Amino acid sequence: MEKYINDFEVVEILPAPYSRKSFPGFGQISHDFHILEPIFRSERSDWKAALSSVNGIYVIADKHNGRVYVGSAYGDMGLWSRWSCYIGTGHGWNDELTNLINERSITSARENFRLSLVETMSMSVADETVSERESHWKNALLSREHGYNSN
């Protein structure tokens, strides 16, 4: 390498840290917040195209204490829009997560939150149907009783 170092030239400095994580497919999404953050901040086109084309149900697990939050995404830009909000705030404006992040700081989300996609649906599925599936997962995962869901 030393022999060739002077032959190299810097052609670009990326505006955000490079994320090698290409979109793995919907069934493989279970990533820590700090892995997703550069993907969303740089608006990786493969991730953005995929996640903005579907509605879905997701789980945010807090690795610090094992509690989970079950949420849903529907409307314009589907999951991409919803998860972008979490990346920006750490809490997505959910009451219990907002209290937690206000208490601990967004660093806690970066260190402890893992976002997982549990179910995807077409953008044409009615919002009520998405909400019903969200409720199903809240019941199945006991996220109202032992997690961060208060509704």
C-alpha positions as CSV (number, residue, x, y, z in Angstrom):
1,M,0.0,0.0,0.0
2,E,2.8,2.4,0.9
3,K,4.0,2.1,-2.7
4,Y,0.7,3.5,-4.1
5,I,-0.5,6.0,-1.5
6,N,0.7,9.0,-3.4
7,D,-1.2,7.8,-6.5
8,F,-4.6,8.2,-4.7
9,E,-6.7,11.3,-4.8
10,V,-9.7,12.3,-2.7
11,V,-12.6,12.8,-5.1
12,E,-15.4,13.2,-2.6
13,I,-16.1,13.8,1.1
14,L,-19.5,12.4,2.0
15,P,-21.8,14.8,3.8
16,A,-22.8,12.1,6.3
17,P,-21.1,8.9,7.5
18,Y,-21.2,6.2,4.9
19,S,-23.6,3.4,5.8
20,R,-22.8,0.2,4.0
21,K,-26.1,-1.3,5.1
22,S,-28.1,-1.9,1.9
23,F,-31.8,-2.6,2.2
24,P,-32.0,-6.2,3.4
25,G,-35.7,-6.8,2.5
26,F,-38.7,-6.2,4.7
27,G,-38.4,-9.5,6.6
28,Q,-34.9,-8.7,7.7
29,I,-35.4,-5.3,9.3
30,S,-34.3,-5.4,13.0
31,H,-31.7,-2.7,13.4
32,D,-30.3,-0.6,16.3
33,F,-31.1,3.1,16.1
34,H,-27.5,4.0,15.6
35,I,-27.3,1.8,12.5
36,L,-30.5,3.3,11.0
37,E,-29.7,6.9,11.8
38,P,-27.1,7.5,9.0
39,I,-29.3,5.6,6.6
40,F,-32.2,8.0,7.3
41,R,-30.2,11.2,7.6
42,S,-28.5,10.5,4.2
43,E,-31.8,9.4,2.7
44,R,-30.4,6.2,1.3
45,S,-32.4,5.7,-1.9
46,D,-32.8,1.9,-1.6
47,W,-34.2,2.2,1.9
48,K,-36.3,5.2,1.2
49,A,-37.9,3.7,-1.9
50,A,-38.7,0.5,-0.1
51,L,-40.0,1.9,3.2
52,S,-42.0,4.7,1.5
53,S,-43.9,2.2,-0.5
54,V,-45.5,0.3,2.4
55,N,-47.5,0.8,5.5
56,G,-46.7,-1.4,8.5
57,I,-46.4,-2.4,12.1
58,Y,-43.1,-2.0,13.9
59,V,-41.7,-2.6,17.4
60,I,-39.2,-0.4,19.2
61,A,-37.4,-2.5,21.8
62,D,-35.5,-0.8,24.6
63,K,-32.4,-2.9,25.2
64,H,-31.8,-1.2,28.5
65,N,-34.9,-2.7,30.2
66,G,-36.6,-4.9,27.7
67,R,-39.8,-2.8,27.3
68,V,-41.3,-2.5,23.9
69,Y,-43.4,0.1,22.0
70,V,-45.6,-1.1,19.1
71,G,-46.5,1.4,16.5
72,S,-47.9,1.7,13.0
73,A,-47.2,3.7,9.9
74,Y,-49.6,4.7,7.2
75,G,-50.3,7.6,4.9
76,D,-47.9,9.4,2.6
77,M,-44.4,7.9,2.6
78,G,-45.5,5.0,4.9
79,L,-42.8,3.6,7.1
80,W,-40.1,5.9,5.8
81,S,-42.0,9.0,7.1
82,R,-42.8,7.5,10.5
83,W,-39.3,6.2,11.2
84,S,-37.8,9.5,10.0
85,C,-39.6,11.1,12.8
86,Y,-38.1,8.7,15.3
87,I,-34.6,9.3,13.9
88,G,-35.1,13.1,14.3
89,T,-36.6,13.1,17.8
90,G,-35.7,9.8,19.4
91,H,-39.4,9.4,20.4
92,G,-41.7,10.1,17.4
93,W,-43.9,12.2,19.7
94,N,-45.3,9.1,21.5
95,D,-46.1,10.2,25.1
96,E,-44.2,7.5,27.0
97,L,-41.2,7.6,24.7
98,T,-41.2,11.4,24.8
99,N,-41.1,11.3,28.6
100,L,-38.3,8.7,28.5
101,I,-36.1,10.7,26.0
102,N,-36.8,13.9,28.0
103,E,-35.5,12.0,31.0
104,R,-32.5,10.3,29.4
105,S,-31.8,12.3,26.2
106,I,-31.7,11.2,22.6
107,T,-28.4,9.5,23.3
108,S,-30.4,6.8,25.1
109,A,-32.4,6.1,21.9
110,R,-29.1,5.8,20.0
111,E,-27.6,3.4,22.5
112,N,-30.7,1.4,23.4
113,F,-33.4,1.4,20.8
114,R,-33.8,-1.3,18.2
115,L,-36.5,-0.9,15.5
116,S,-38.0,-4.0,14.0
117,L,-40.6,-4.3,11.3
118,V,-43.1,-7.0,12.2
119,E,-45.7,-6.6,9.4
120,T,-46.0,-4.8,6.1
121,M,-49.2,-3.8,4.2
122,S,-49.9,-2.2,0.9
123,M,-50.4,1.5,0.8
124,S,-53.9,0.9,-0.4
125,V,-54.9,-0.9,2.9
126,A,-57.4,1.3,4.9
127,D,-55.9,3.2,7.9
128,E,-58.4,1.4,10.1
129,T,-57.1,-2.0,9.1
130,V,-53.5,-0.9,9.9
131,S,-54.7,0.3,13.3
132,E,-56.5,-3.0,14.0
133,R,-53.3,-4.9,13.3
134,E,-51.3,-2.5,15.5
135,S,-53.8,-3.3,18.3
136,H,-53.4,-7.0,17.7
137,W,-49.6,-6.7,18.1
138,K,-50.0,-4.6,21.2
139,N,-52.1,-7.3,22.7
140,A,-49.8,-10.1,21.6
141,L,-46.7,-8.4,22.9
142,L,-48.3,-7.1,26.1
143,S,-46.9,-3.6,25.3
144,R,-49.7,-1.8,27.1
145,E,-49.2,-3.7,30.3
146,H,-45.4,-4.1,30.3
147,G,-44.2,-1.7,27.5
148,Y,-44.4,1.9,26.4
149,N,-47.9,1.8,24.9
150,S,-50.4,3.8,26.9
151,N,-53.3,3.5,24.4
